[in-house]
Amino acid sequence: MRHYELLVILKPTLTDEEKLSQVDFLKELLSKNEATIEVIEDKGTRVLAYEIQKHKRAHYFVFYFTAHGSSISEIERMIRFNEDIIKFMTVKYENKKEVSFWETLVNSVKKDNGKKEEDKITQEKKKETEADKEINEEATEEK
């Protein structure tokens, strides 16, 4: 099994649900071709360096996975049929130094995703405590 990185650029006009469906499509495509996805990184919407299909902005996703070399051509062929993907690039990590760099990237993305989840939880807790404070203030004002 070889180590790969797949950068996918989606149209900026897609809704959040459509973006998620495209990510699900790519997950399914990779799993059908016996790839093991390590992590998916959502890079967000960015301004493009040059227009692609009359789009000045696009949404980026990066997939880090391992797969057999023979399945990459089939994966790329299926991606070309998808009209919502305006560009993609597959990078293969071959030698020991590149593979260790790939592992470093995967670990940093996993770490960042964990921090994002923690931040979401703390923000939700802050909102709950603020709402509780407002309720308590309203109750004391009524008395």
N, C-alpha and C positions, 0 to 999 in steps of 0.2 A: 504494500500500500504506500502510495506517495502522498505528500502533503501539498495542498493547494489552497489558493485564495481566489475567490470569485468576487469581483467588484461588479455590481449591477447598478445602472443608472435608470431610474424610472421617470416617466413623464410627470411634470409638476401639477398637471391638472387632475391627477387621481385623488379620490377621497381617501380618508384613512382606512375605510373598509376595503377599498380596492387595493391599496398598498399592502394591507395584511393578506388579502387573497393572493397577490403576486408572490409574497414571501412564502405563503403556504404552497403555492404552485412550485416554487423553486425547491422547497424542502422535499416535497413529494418527488420531484424530478431527480433530485440527488439520491434519495433513498431507493428509488426504483433502479438506479444505476449503481447500486451497492456502495454508495458513498456514506461515510460516517461524518455527520456535521458536529464539529466541536463547539462552535459558537457563531452567532450571527450578530453583527454590529450594525446598528442603525446610525448612520452618519448625519442624517437629517437633510433638509433642503439647503442647497448651496447654489451660488451663482456660478454659471459655467464660464470657462475661459473664452469660449467661442460658441456661437449658436449651433445647436444640433437640432435638426428638423424644426426650425423656427422657434425653439425653446431657449430662453436665456437662463432659466433656472431648472434644477432637477433634484430628485430625491435619491440619495445614495444608500446602498446596503452593501455590506461586505460579509461574505460567507467564508469561514475557515473550515476546511474539511479534509478528510483523507479518502482516497479512492484509487482504484486501479487505473493505470494510464490509458487503457483501451476504452474506458467509459467516458472520458472527457470529450471526445469528438461527438458522441451521441448527446451529451448534455449541451454542448455548444450549438449543435444542430437544432435542438428543440427550443433553445432560447432565441434563436434567430427568427422563429415563427411567431414569437410573442410581440405584438405591436406596442404594448405598453412599456417595453424595455427599449430605451433608445440607444443605449450603449452597454457593453459588458467587456470584461477583460479577465482572463484566467491566468494566474501566475503559479508556476510549479516551483517548489522548493526542493532542490535535489541533494546537494552535498550536506555534510554534517553541520557545517556552520550555518547554512541557510535554514536547515530544519530546526536548529536551536533558536534561531531568530523567529521562526514561525511559532514555536512553542512559547517564546517570550510574548509575542503579539497576542496569542490566544489567552495566556494568563492575564495580561493587562486588560484585555477586553472583559474577561470574566470578573476581574476585580472591579472594574468600572461599572459593570452591570450590577454587581452586588451593592456598590455605593449608591447607585441610582435608586435601587429598591429601598435601601435604608432611608434615603432622603425623602422618598415618597411616603414612607411610613411615618417619619417624623413630621412631615408637613400635615398629614392627616391628623396626627395627634394634636398638633398645634391648633388646627381648625376646630377640633372637638373641644379643646380646653377654652378657646375663645368663645365658642358657642355656649359652653357651660357658664362662662363668666357673664355673658350677655343675659342669659336666662336668670342667673342669680341677681344681677343688677335690676332687671325688670321686676323680679319678685320683691326685692327690697323697696323699690320705688312705689309699688302698689300698696305696700303696708304703710 
